[in-house]
């Protein structure tokens, strides 16, 4: 059953992309902003952030649990597929990465900078071609974990409540999980819960990159480089992905609060338009691996 629902949601995303009208995350984002503006002031901001998280997440979790338990069969599966589809961004990942690679191939650096600026939080105005390619390749690898594999994992583990919980918390972390004066305390609960929910999916993603890429190099990079990255979950994904592609990533990057001196990841040639395309192909092969493994488990264990 899980394999079929996975396949249906992935097919919808590949064919249609993300929902264009009434995307649930848009409304959730607006509510998140309004609640943050009301709660994020004064003392005890860490506690207020945790309370705001529960106010936003608990009703969604209860609704998802009610649908999974009480909705009639047939309708329950339709709703599950639609919700899972809304949490995926397979086509969106490809649609953003491909134009960056094409702009680099055409030596249109200005266009490549604008396009990569749409998918990364760092400043892109002064990036050279290598910097653009590095940012885009890193984004594809990391978003493969966040926007595809984590949703598939939590749907398989906990059904509709699992995928709703993960996507809601991940969205809160994206909006509140900054180490700035405004969000460092208020976003603490969202950031830590997101780290917890992504711990195993990130490592399964890294393992997938190892298995479908340059295996020995990917494993070595994961083992020796992942701990140097500041994010406990992005580290394994990025290190394994860079090694799987035989490409050098990381290094200094300019953000709104200054230059971040990031460790080097992977080994081999500098990032390029080709490495962006190869990163997309790596994610695609990993999706195929997950579908194959789930299908094999279903056959071996006699699941419907």
N, C-alpha and C positions, 0 to 999 in steps of 0.2 A: 504493500500500500504506500509506504513512504517513497519508494522508488518512483512510482507512478505520479505521485503528487509533486515530487521534486522535478520530474521530467516535464510535467505540465506547466509548472511555474517558470522553469527555465525557458521552455518553448515560448511562453507568452512574453517573457522579457526579451528574448532574442528577436521575436517577430515584431513586437509593438514598442519595446523600450519601456521606460518608466511611465506610469499613468500620467497623462498630460493634464487632466482635469480632476480637480478635487483630490489631489494626492494627500493621503492622510498625514504625511509628515509635515506638509505645509501648515495645516491647521494646528498640529502639535507644536510646531516651532513658534507659531504666533502666541499660543498659550504659554509656552515656556518663557518667551521674552517678557510677557506681561507679568508672570508670576515672579520672575527674577527681579524685575524693577520694583516690585512691591516688597519682596523679602530681603533683598541683598543690601542691607544698610544696618548701621549700628553695631552692637556687640553680638557675640555668639553666631557669627556668620556660618561657621561650619555646621552647627546644629540646624540653623535655618535652611541651609542648603539641603540637608538630609530630609527635613520635613517637606520642603518643596518637591524633592524627588519623589517622596511617597505620595504626595497629593497628585502628582502627574501620572505616576506609573500604576499605582494600585487599582484605580478604576478600570484602566485598560486591561490589566491582568485579570481582574474579576470577570470582565465581559468576555475575554478570550476563553477563560476556563468555563464559563457558562455556555458559550457556543459549543465548545468541544464536548461538554457533557450532555447537554440537553437538546441541541439542535438535531433534527431528524437526519438520518443517514442520507447521503446524496447532497443535501444542502450543506451539511457540515464540511464535506470534502470540497465543494465549490468555494465556500468561504475561505477554507484553509489555503487553497491554491491562489485565490485572489490576494489574500493577505501576504502570503509568501512572495508572490510576484512583486508586490509593492515594496518589499524590503530588499529586492535584488537590484543590481545595477551592472549586469554583464554587458548588455548592449551599450549602456552609457559609458562604461569603461573603454570599450573599443571605439566608440564614436568620438570620445575626447582624445584618445591616444593617437589614432590614425592620422588626423589632420596635422598634429604636431610633427610626426615623422615626415609627412609629405612636405610640409613647409621647410623643414631642415634639408630635405633632399633638393628642394628648389632654391636653396641658399637665401630664403626669405626669413632672415633672422628676426626682423621686427614682428612678422606675423607669428612665428614660432613662439616668441616671448609672450605675445598677447594670449595665444591659445594655451600655453602651459600655465599662465597666470590664472586661468579659469579653474584649474584643478589642484593647485598647490597654495599653501599659505605663505610661502616665502616671497620676497620681492624678486621680480623677474626682469625689471627694466634694463638692468646692466648685465644680464647673463650672456655669456658667449654660447656658441653652438653646443659645446660640451656640457655646459651648465644646464642648458635647456634639456638636452637629452638625458642627463643625469636625473633632473627633477622629474621628468615624465616617466622614466623607467622605474624610479623608486615609487612613484605614485601608483603605477599599474600593479607592482608587486604587493604593496601594502593594501591597496583597495581590493585586490583579489581576496585577501583575508577578511577585511571588514565588510565589504559590500556583497560578497558571494558566499564564501565558505562558512563564515560564522553563522549566517542565517540558515544555511542548509544543516549545519550541525545541530543548532538548537531546535530546529523543527523536527529533526530525527529523534532527538533526546526527549523533548517535552512537548512536541506538537505545537498547536497554536499559541498557548501561553508562553512557551519557550521562545518562539521567534518574536512575539510581541514584546516580551521583557527585554530581550537583547537589543532589538532595534530602538526601543524607547530609551534605554540607558545609553546606548551608543550615540544617539542623537543628543542627549543631555551632555554627555562628555564632550561632543564636538562643539557645543555652544557654551559650556561652562568650564570645561577642563583646562583652562589656561593658567599658567603660573604667573599671573599678573596681580597687581594689588587688588583689583576688583574681584577677581575670580579665584584666587589661590585658596581661600578658605571656603567660600560659598560652593565652589565646584568640587570640593574634596571628595564628598561621598559619591558623586557621579563618576569621578575619575577612578576611584578605587574599585567601585562595583563594576565598571566597564573593564578594568584590568582583570578582575576575577572572572567575569563572564567570557572574556576573550582568551584566557590563558590556554586552555586546551585546544580550541579551534585554531589559534595561531600556530601552535606546534604541529597540529595535523596538516595545516597549510604548508608549513615549512617542510614537513616530511614529504608531502606531495611534490613540492618543488625538487626535493632531493631525488625522488624516484623517477620523475619524468624529465629531468634535466641532466647536466653533467654530474652524475651521482657522487663520485669521490670528492670532487672539488666542492660541491654544495655541502656535503657532510662536514668536510674539514672547515669550511668557512663558518658554518653554523656552530660547530664545536669551539672554535677559537676566537670568533669575532662577535658573536651575538651578545655576550655579557657586557661588551664595551658600549653598546647603544643605550641611550638614556631611557628608552621604553622597554619594559620587560617582555612585551609581546611583539612589538615591531622588530626588535633585535633579531630573533630567530627567523622571522619571515624575510626580512631584508637581507640578512647574511646568507641564508640558504638560497634565496632567489638570485642574489648577485653571483654566488658560486655556481648555481645551476646554469646561468647564462654565460659564464666565463667573462664577466664584465666588472670593471672597477667602479664602485659607487661610493657615496658618502662624501666626506670632505667638508670644507667650510660652506656655509649657506647664510645668506642675508635675510633676516626677518625684521619685522617692525621694531623689535626691541634690540636690534643689533646683530652682529655676526655670531653665528653658532659654530663653534669648532667641533665638527662631528668626526668620529673615527672613520677610517677607510673600511669599506666592506668589499668582499669579493676579491677577484684577481683577474688579470687579463687586460684586454683593450679598454680604453676609455669608452664611456657611453656614447651612442650615436643614434641616428635614425633607425639603423638596423636593430639596435638593442631594444628600442621601444617596441618594434614589431615582434621581436623574439620574446619579450616579456608577455605580450598579449598571447602569443602562441603557447607559452608556458602555462598561463592561466587556463587556456582552453584545454590543454592536455590534462591538467589537474582536474578540471571538471569531468572530463571523460573518465579519469581514474576513479573519482568518487562515485560516479554512476556505475562503473563496472564493479567496484568493491561492494556497493550496496546490492546490486543485482546478484553477485556471487553469494553474499550472505543470505539473501532471500531464498536462493535455490538450495543452499546447504542446510538451512534451518527450517525449510518448509513453510516460510511466511507466505501469506496471500499476496 
